[in-house]
Every structure is written in structure tokens, then in C-alpha cells.
Amino acid sequence: MSGHGASGLDWPALMQVGLRVLGLRPAEFWALTPAELRLMLGEGAQATSVLSRARLDELLAAYPDGEVATTGGENE
């Protein structure tokens, strides 16, 4: 028996890593989502990219700053 459930995850192996390597308590392990566990294990770190200047310029063009309306609030 490989330990892979219907989800395709090897829960016994993941529990060993979570409890032994990450030092999680069982309740902490089971409170994690699979995405959180992957992040803690360092998976998917390459998927996060840094905002490039070109992408920032695209966003600035798509969402330009406008005039801020003043309402006579307490900061005036």
C-alpha cells in the first residue's frame, strides 16, 4: 500500500515531513491546506515572479492615478 488516497497525495509521507522536518503538531498539520503545505515545503516558489518595470508600466497605463476628491474631512 503506497499511502496515496483518492487525492493522489502520499499522506503518510507528508505527515512525516510535516511532523518531523517542519516540527508541526498534528493539529497544526491537519489545519493546513495542501497549498499552504506545498508553500512550507518550498514547492511553487518559482511560480511567484517579481513585478518587472514593464509590467508596472502596463498596470500604470491601465489604472492611472486620478484626481483625489476632497470631502473636507478632518485632515484638511
Backbone torsions as a table, in degrees:
resi	resn	phi	psi	omega
1	MET	NA	127.9	-173.0
2	SER	-88.2	-16.2	-178.9
3	GLY	90.1	-2.9	179.1
4	HIS	-80.8	124.0	178.4
5	GLY	-91.4	-165.3	179.5
6	ALA	-61.4	-24.8	-179.4
7	SER	-77.3	-13.7	-177.2
8	GLY	83.3	4.2	179.5
9	LEU	-93.9	142.4	177.2
10	ASP	-88.6	83.2	-173.6
11	TRP	-59.6	-42.3	177.8
12	PRO	-59.2	-42.8	178.7
13	ALA	-67.0	-40.7	178.7
14	LEU	-64.7	-38.7	177.8
15	MET	-64.5	-41.8	178.8
16	GLN	-60.2	-44.3	179.1
17	VAL	-65.7	-45.3	-179.1
18	GLY	-61.8	-44.6	-176.2
19	LEU	-81.2	-43.9	-174.7
20	ARG	-85.0	-45.0	-174.6
21	VAL	-86.4	-48.4	-177.9
22	LEU	-83.2	-15.7	178.6
23	GLY	73.0	26.4	179.5
24	LEU	-79.1	150.2	169.5
25	ARG	-81.3	156.0	-179.0
26	PRO	-53.7	-43.0	-179.7
27	ALA	-63.4	-36.2	178.3
28	GLU	-68.1	-41.0	178.3
29	PHE	-60.1	-49.8	-175.4
30	TRP	-72.4	-17.0	177.0
31	ALA	-79.5	-16.7	-179.7
32	LEU	-75.0	146.8	168.5
33	THR	-83.8	159.9	176.0
34	PRO	-56.3	-36.1	178.9
35	ALA	-65.0	-41.0	178.4
36	GLU	-65.1	-40.7	178.9
37	LEU	-64.4	-43.5	177.2
38	ARG	-58.9	-42.9	179.1
39	LEU	-62.4	-43.2	179.0
40	MET	-64.3	-30.4	179.7
41	LEU	-84.8	-2.2	177.3
42	GLY	87.6	5.1	178.8
43	GLU	-80.6	144.0	176.6
44	GLY	81.1	2.6	-179.7
45	ALA	-64.3	-30.1	-179.8
46	GLN	-73.6	-19.2	-178.7
47	ALA	-71.2	-23.4	179.1
48	THR	-82.7	122.5	-179.5
49	SER	-111.4	156.4	177.7
50	VAL	-81.2	142.0	177.9
51	LEU	-68.0	118.7	-179.8
52	SER	-82.6	162.6	178.4
53	ARG	-62.2	-39.3	179.7
54	ALA	-62.1	-42.4	179.6
55	ARG	-68.7	-37.4	176.2
56	LEU	-61.5	-43.5	178.0
57	ASP	-61.7	-39.3	176.5
58	GLU	-61.2	-45.7	-179.7
59	LEU	-65.9	-39.2	178.0
60	LEU	-63.6	-38.3	178.0
61	ALA	-69.0	-38.5	-178.3
62	ALA	-74.9	-30.9	-176.5
63	TYR	-132.3	70.9	-177.3
64	PRO	-69.4	151.8	174.6
65	ASP	-70.8	138.1	178.7
66	GLY	-112.1	-179.1	175.6
67	GLU	-65.9	135.6	178.3
68	VAL	-88.9	122.6	179.1
69	ALA	-76.4	132.1	177.2
70	THR	-99.4	140.3	-177.5
71	THR	-115.2	8.6	179.9
72	GLY	76.4	31.4	-179.7
73	GLY	-71.0	-175.4	-174.8
74	GLU	-70.3	-11.3	-179.2
75	ASN	-89.4	5.4	-178.9
76	GLU	-97.6	NA	NA
